[in-house]
Every structure is written in structure tokens, then in C-alpha cells.
């Protein structure tokens, strides 16, 4: 099958790309407006871009008539945001944060998330998330349909049992994030395998042993 992308509508391209480029990690992003209202929204057009400097990217679509989502408005206004990785226990609440609410209402209150103060930025983090990256805006790219925000990570919050701080390795046996699949489907990350023949042997590091 051969498909000429120039003959497709934007929505047709979106449906194909979003269901073929999978699984995608999900950024649950908190921002804050000038009145102090905290917005939380999930974005699966998201990923790490580098470690030196530590940068990540989120892509936020524009609404009809080029109106902006609260996330984009808030980042453009103050240049700060927090990216959370959602795991299985909070997956449904993360998904519900995608519902449309007035700008003066917080998704955290609507879905039952708990906010905690960040260390380096104004928007708070979500206590239930296993991971939270506090970010400041480094660069913005804009086209007709989207804002692409590149953020520098200033601070990392992680669940207490998640990281070995002597080796700076993640205890993967304690980490079960969810990812976006096609359409409204998500996937779990429990079906894992290693390309390292030593990973399952007695000499393997306990951090790598998935239970």
C-alpha cells in the first residue's frame, strides 16, 4: 500500500500517524495561569530530546480559529510547566484530565489529584505521579496547527522506591507507566524483554530484575 500524504486531509494524516507511531509516552502537564488556577492536561506528542542540556518536548494543538488550549496559554505567559509520567494507578485520572473545563476550574480538583509545591517553578506537581519534571521554556516552535514547546528540566521528583541514587538507575521493577496506543487505546508496560543475555542471570543487578 502506497499513500501520498499530500493528498490527505490534516485529520487523515493525524489518524494514520497517531495510530502507527506507537506506543507514545504521555506527558501529564501542569501549568498555572495568572489567577493561580492550575491546569492539568495529557499530551502523547511528547518525548525526551537530550540530556546536555536536559530537554524535553511537548506538542500542543491549537483549537478552532487558532484559539489556544490553557496549557499553551499558560506556558507562553510564564514559561514554566511540570511534566508528569502517568502510571497504572493514576491512568484513569490522567485520561479524565483531557476533558474540557473552563479556564477558572482546575482538573486537579475535578479528578481528585493532590497538588504539592514545586521547587524551581510556580506550577505545582501532582503527588500521585511517580515522576515529575519541573521545566522552564527554552524554545517555542509554531506552525498553523500546533505549538511545540522545548523545556529544560530544572528539577526531578520521583517516588521514593523508584531510583537508586548511588547508581542513578531506575528500579524498573517498580515502574509501570502507561503509554498511548491508537485511537483511545492505551497500553501497559508489563510485557518486557531484554536484549542483554546477562540480564536474567545471577550476576544481574537487582535493579534490573522485573517481578
The 8 nearest C-alpha neighbors of each residue, nearest first, counted from 0:
[[1, 2, 3, 4, 15, 19, 6, 7],
 [0, 2, 3, 4, 6, 5, 7, 15],
 [3, 1, 4, 0, 6, 7, 5, 12],
 [2, 4, 5, 6, 1, 7, 12, 0],
 [5, 3, 6, 7, 2, 12, 8, 11],
 [4, 6, 3, 7, 8, 2, 12, 9],
 [7, 5, 4, 3, 8, 2, 12, 11],
 [8, 6, 4, 5, 11, 12, 9, 3],
 [7, 9, 11, 10, 12, 6, 5, 4],
 [8, 10, 12, 11, 13, 7, 14, 4],
 [9, 11, 13, 8, 12, 14, 7, 15],
 [12, 10, 8, 14, 13, 9, 7, 15],
 [13, 11, 9, 15, 10, 14, 16, 7],
 [12, 14, 10, 16, 11, 15, 17, 9],
 [15, 13, 11, 17, 12, 16, 18, 10],
 [14, 16, 12, 18, 13, 17, 19, 11],
 [15, 17, 19, 13, 18, 14, 20, 12],
 [18, 16, 14, 15, 19, 20, 13, 181],
 [19, 17, 181, 15, 16, 20, 14, 21],
 [18, 20, 16, 21, 17, 15, 181, 22],
 [21, 19, 16, 17, 18, 22, 23, 15],
 [22, 20, 23, 19, 180, 18, 179, 17],
 [21, 23, 180, 179, 178, 20, 24, 186],
 [22, 24, 21, 179, 178, 43, 25, 180],
 [25, 23, 178, 43, 179, 45, 26, 22],
 [24, 26, 43, 42, 178, 27, 84, 23],
 [27, 25, 42, 41, 82, 83, 84, 28],
 [26, 28, 41, 83, 40, 82, 25, 84],
 [29, 27, 82, 40, 39, 81, 26, 41],
 [28, 30, 39, 81, 38, 80, 122, 37],
 [31, 29, 80, 122, 38, 37, 73, 70],
 [30, 32, 37, 122, 36, 35, 38, 73],
 [33, 31, 35, 34, 73, 36, 37, 30],
 [32, 34, 35, 31, 36, 73, 76, 77],
 [35, 33, 32, 36, 31, 103, 37, 102],
 [34, 36, 32, 33, 31, 37, 122, 103],
 [37, 35, 31, 32, 34, 105, 103, 38],
 [38, 36, 31, 105, 30, 35, 29, 39],
 [37, 39, 30, 105, 29, 106, 31, 36],
 [40, 38, 29, 28, 106, 96, 27, 30],
 [39, 41, 96, 28, 97, 27, 38, 42],
 [42, 40, 27, 26, 97, 28, 25, 93],
 [43, 41, 26, 44, 25, 27, 45, 40],
 [42, 44, 25, 45, 23, 24, 26, 179],
 [45, 43, 58, 42, 57, 46, 23, 25],
 [44, 46, 57, 43, 56, 26, 58, 42],
 [47, 45, 56, 55, 48, 24, 57, 44],
 [46, 48, 55, 49, 54, 56, 45, 53],
 [49, 47, 55, 54, 46, 56, 50, 53],
 [50, 48, 54, 53, 47, 51, 52, 55],
 [49, 51, 53, 52, 54, 48, 47, 55],
 [52, 50, 53, 49, 54, 48, 151, 152],
 [51, 53, 50, 54, 49, 151, 152, 48],
 [54, 52, 50, 51, 49, 152, 151, 55],
 [55, 53, 151, 49, 150, 48, 152, 52],
 [54, 56, 47, 48, 150, 149, 46, 151],
 [57, 55, 149, 45, 46, 148, 150, 47],
 [56, 58, 45, 148, 147, 44, 59, 149],
 [57, 59, 147, 44, 146, 148, 45, 145],
 [60, 58, 146, 145, 147, 57, 61, 71],
 [61, 59, 145, 144, 146, 62, 58, 68],
 [62, 60, 67, 145, 144, 65, 66, 68],
 [61, 63, 66, 65, 67, 64, 60, 68],
 [62, 64, 65, 66, 61, 67, 144, 60],
 [63, 65, 66, 62, 61, 67, 144, 143],
 [66, 64, 63, 62, 61, 67, 144, 143],
 [65, 67, 62, 64, 63, 61, 68, 72],
 [68, 66, 61, 62, 72, 71, 65, 69],
 [67, 69, 70, 71, 72, 61, 62, 66],
 [68, 70, 72, 71, 73, 67, 102, 38],
 [71, 69, 73, 68, 72, 30, 74, 38],
 [70, 72, 74, 68, 73, 69, 75, 67],
 [73, 71, 69, 75, 70, 74, 67, 76],
 [72, 74, 76, 70, 32, 75, 71, 69],
 [75, 73, 78, 71, 76, 77, 79, 72],
 [74, 76, 72, 73, 78, 77, 71, 79],
 [77, 75, 73, 74, 72, 78, 32, 33],
 [76, 78, 74, 79, 75, 73, 32, 31],
 [79, 77, 74, 136, 135, 75, 76, 80],
 [78, 80, 135, 74, 77, 134, 136, 120],
 [81, 79, 30, 134, 29, 122, 133, 135],
 [80, 82, 133, 29, 28, 132, 134, 124],
 [83, 81, 28, 132, 131, 26, 27, 133],
 [84, 82, 131, 27, 130, 26, 28, 128],
 [83, 85, 130, 26, 27, 25, 128, 86],
 [84, 86, 176, 128, 90, 89, 83, 177],
 [176, 87, 85, 177, 175, 89, 88, 90],
 [86, 88, 90, 89, 177, 176, 175, 85],
 [89, 87, 90, 86, 91, 85, 127, 92],
 [90, 88, 92, 87, 91, 86, 93, 85],
 [91, 89, 93, 87, 92, 88, 86, 85],
 [90, 92, 94, 93, 89, 95, 88, 87],
 [91, 93, 95, 94, 89, 90, 110, 96],
 [94, 92, 90, 96, 91, 95, 89, 41],
 [93, 95, 91, 96, 92, 97, 90, 41],
 [96, 94, 92, 97, 93, 98, 91, 110],
 [97, 95, 40, 93, 94, 98, 106, 39],
 [96, 98, 95, 40, 94, 41, 99, 93],
 [99, 97, 96, 95, 100, 94, 106, 40],
 [98, 100, 97, 101, 96, 106, 102, 95],
 [99, 101, 104, 102, 98, 106, 105, 103],
 [102, 100, 103, 104, 99, 105, 69, 106],
 [103, 101, 104, 100, 69, 105, 36, 38],
 [102, 104, 101, 36, 105, 100, 34, 37],
 [105, 103, 102, 101, 100, 106, 36, 38],
 [106, 104, 107, 37, 38, 108, 36, 109],
 [105, 107, 109, 108, 39, 96, 38, 110],
 [108, 106, 112, 105, 109, 110, 111, 39],
 [107, 109, 111, 106, 105, 110, 112, 113],
 [108, 110, 106, 107, 111, 105, 112, 104],
 [111, 109, 107, 92, 108, 112, 106, 95],
 [112, 110, 108, 107, 109, 113, 92, 106],
 [111, 113, 107, 110, 108, 125, 114, 127],
 [114, 112, 126, 125, 111, 107, 115, 127],
 [113, 115, 125, 124, 123, 126, 112, 116],
 [116, 114, 124, 123, 126, 125, 117, 113],
 [115, 117, 123, 124, 118, 114, 122, 121],
 [116, 118, 123, 124, 120, 119, 115, 121],
 [117, 119, 120, 116, 154, 133, 121, 123],
 [120, 118, 117, 153, 154, 133, 121, 134],
 [121, 119, 122, 117, 118, 79, 133, 134],
 [120, 122, 123, 117, 79, 119, 31, 116],
 [123, 121, 30, 31, 120, 80, 29, 117],
 [124, 122, 116, 117, 115, 114, 121, 125],
 [123, 125, 115, 114, 117, 126, 116, 81],
 [126, 124, 114, 127, 113, 128, 115, 112],
 [125, 127, 113, 128, 114, 115, 124, 112],
 [128, 126, 125, 129, 112, 113, 89, 88],
 [127, 129, 130, 126, 125, 85, 83, 84],
 [130, 128, 158, 157, 127, 84, 131, 86],
 [131, 129, 157, 128, 84, 83, 156, 158],
 [130, 132, 83, 156, 82, 155, 133, 81],
 [131, 133, 155, 82, 81, 154, 152, 134],
 [132, 134, 81, 154, 153, 152, 80, 155],
 [135, 133, 152, 151, 80, 150, 153, 81],
 [134, 136, 79, 150, 151, 78, 137, 80],
 [135, 137, 150, 78, 138, 79, 149, 151],
 [138, 136, 150, 149, 151, 135, 139, 148],
 [137, 139, 149, 136, 148, 140, 150, 147],
 [140, 138, 148, 147, 149, 141, 146, 137],
 [141, 139, 147, 146, 148, 138, 142, 145],
 [142, 140, 146, 145, 147, 139, 143, 144],
 [141, 143, 145, 144, 146, 140, 147, 61],
 [142, 144, 145, 141, 65, 61, 146, 60],
 [143, 145, 61, 142, 60, 146, 65, 141],
 [146, 144, 60, 61, 142, 59, 141, 143],
 [145, 147, 141, 59, 58, 140, 148, 60],
 [148, 146, 58, 140, 139, 57, 141, 59],
 [147, 149, 139, 57, 56, 138, 150, 146],
 [150, 148, 56, 138, 137, 55, 136, 139],
 [149, 151, 136, 137, 135, 134, 54, 55],
 [150, 152, 54, 134, 135, 53, 137, 153],
 [151, 153, 134, 53, 133, 154, 54, 132],
 [154, 152, 133, 134, 151, 119, 155, 135],
 [153, 155, 133, 152, 132, 119, 156, 118],
 [156, 154, 132, 131, 133, 157, 153, 130],
 [155, 157, 131, 130, 132, 154, 158, 129],
 [158, 156, 130, 129, 159, 155, 161, 131],
 [157, 159, 129, 161, 160, 130, 156, 128],
 [158, 160, 161, 157, 162, 129, 156, 163],
 [161, 159, 158, 162, 173, 170, 163, 157],
 [160, 162, 170, 158, 159, 169, 173, 157],
 [163, 161, 169, 170, 168, 164, 160, 167],
 [162, 164, 167, 168, 165, 166, 169, 170],
 [165, 163, 167, 166, 162, 168, 169, 161],
 [164, 166, 163, 167, 168, 162, 169, 206],
 [165, 167, 168, 164, 163, 162, 169, 206],
 [168, 166, 164, 163, 165, 162, 169, 170],
 [167, 169, 166, 163, 162, 170, 164, 206],
 [168, 170, 162, 171, 161, 163, 167, 206],
 [171, 169, 206, 161, 172, 173, 162, 168],
 [170, 172, 174, 173, 169, 207, 209, 206],
 [171, 173, 209, 170, 174, 210, 208, 207],
 [174, 172, 171, 170, 161, 175, 160, 209],
 [173, 175, 171, 172, 176, 170, 161, 86],
 [176, 174, 86, 188, 87, 177, 173, 189],
 [86, 177, 175, 85, 87, 174, 188, 178],
 [176, 178, 187, 86, 186, 87, 188, 85],
 [179, 177, 24, 186, 23, 185, 22, 25],
 [180, 178, 185, 23, 22, 24, 186, 43],
 [179, 181, 185, 184, 22, 21, 186, 18],
 [180, 182, 18, 184, 17, 183, 179, 19],
 [181, 183, 184, 18, 180, 17, 14, 179],
 [184, 182, 181, 185, 180, 179, 94, 18],
 [185, 183, 180, 181, 182, 179, 186, 178],
 [184, 186, 179, 180, 178, 177, 183, 187],
 [187, 185, 178, 177, 180, 179, 188, 184],
 [186, 188, 177, 189, 178, 176, 185, 175],
 [187, 189, 175, 190, 177, 176, 186, 191],
 [188, 190, 191, 187, 175, 209, 176, 186],
 [191, 189, 188, 192, 187, 209, 186, 175],
 [192, 190, 189, 193, 188, 209, 171, 187],
 [191, 193, 194, 190, 195, 198, 209, 189],
 [192, 194, 195, 198, 191, 196, 199, 197],
 [193, 195, 196, 192, 198, 197, 199, 191],
 [194, 196, 193, 197, 198, 199, 192, 200],
 [197, 195, 198, 194, 199, 193, 200, 203],
 [198, 196, 200, 195, 199, 203, 202, 201],
 [197, 199, 203, 195, 196, 200, 193, 207],
 [200, 198, 197, 203, 201, 196, 208, 202],
 [199, 201, 197, 202, 203, 198, 196, 204],
 [200, 202, 203, 199, 197, 198, 204, 205],
 [201, 203, 200, 204, 197, 198, 199, 205],
 [204, 202, 198, 201, 200, 205, 199, 197],
 [203, 205, 206, 207, 202, 208, 198, 201],
 [206, 204, 208, 207, 203, 170, 209, 202],
 [207, 205, 170, 204, 208, 171, 169, 172],
 [206, 208, 205, 204, 209, 171, 170, 172],
 [209, 207, 205, 206, 172, 210, 204, 199],
 [208, 210, 172, 207, 171, 206, 173, 191],
 [209, 172, 208, 173, 171, 189, 207, 205]]
